[in-house]
């Protein structure tokens, strides 16, 4: 299969070439640090070797669990927040057809009363199961959603049957969800201790929802494995596209480009950008450092944010997700009256027009002094999606180390929780 490609030719007019060349060596050093099981970040980098350690027996265990669950449930409600849902949502949205009703639904992602109430109304006449994802089992948003949905499922089918429809993905041995699973008898899968939430999409956190949605998780992991090989310690800078992307981002940051906009021209990639924002935002945004990750859906957002991107302050750059192959064809036909002035497109297919819109936008934004990075996906499938996930994960680790922050913690996330618990008068333990 073809691999993802990276095109950096549109940044070199905007960076310092000497700094760029120096940073290449640092990026390879940090790449080795990530790949070193005895390195500085040991205890956080289980995701690096995950594509090699996830064997066929484990994949079969997940697929068999899904097979049994589907005998009882047509829908799966995935309860989790942040890294416990964004990766799965990204993969499922990327691989799904646009107008097919999803059989995987996400809850615990907010504290909206309307959302949860309307979800219960939606599920009232449906056969569903629950996959609850939480290391601790006490994170407020998913904990509330799971309590409400678990009770609703029990009221519908009884506790004995409900237990058969609930899968818990949690810590190996500690936490509220572990205790509840042991007491009630839920089927459980483990979130590895050395893999943080935003890097967990290729663990059961992401694999169970993706498998329930009907996609090939083995191919997803094969894609990740191929990218792991392409970015291992033996590769030169010219061969390692994750290192190249990290160096490009760092070099642009040194020239005071503080915002990165991930742009796509295919709506299936919208939630890939949402996952990417968490990955880079939580990993880099510390100690007053980091590039702010934003995203746009083109061409729609060209009619809303296009003016700002073209002529606003020059502190942003774009990274474009380009898909080279479309499986569907809509050809534009000649119209006798040509009232819409589209006959000049006679015989062209819509993806051709979309590609020309991308090329025209690229030219315009570069002329408007917006640097552009291009990530090329040969097509959208499980293999390329797995490659993209691993490519971003590896690049993210290197990027954070280049700006000298810990890639794998998120101390700032706890601030809102402490305030919320105080305002809710949560008892101290």
PyMOL commands that set and color helices and strands:
alter all, ss='L'
color gray80, all
select helices_A, chain A and resi 17-35+46-53+56-70+82-84+86-95+113-123+140-157+159-164+176-184+197-199+204-212+217-230+241-254+267-284+300-303+306-311+343-345+350-367+382-402+411-423
alter helices_A, ss='H'
color red, helices_A
select strands_A, chain A and resi 5-7+75-79+104-107+128-133+166-170+187-190+259-264+292-297+316-323+372-377
alter strands_A, ss='S'
color yellow, strands_A
deselect
rebuild
show_as cartoon
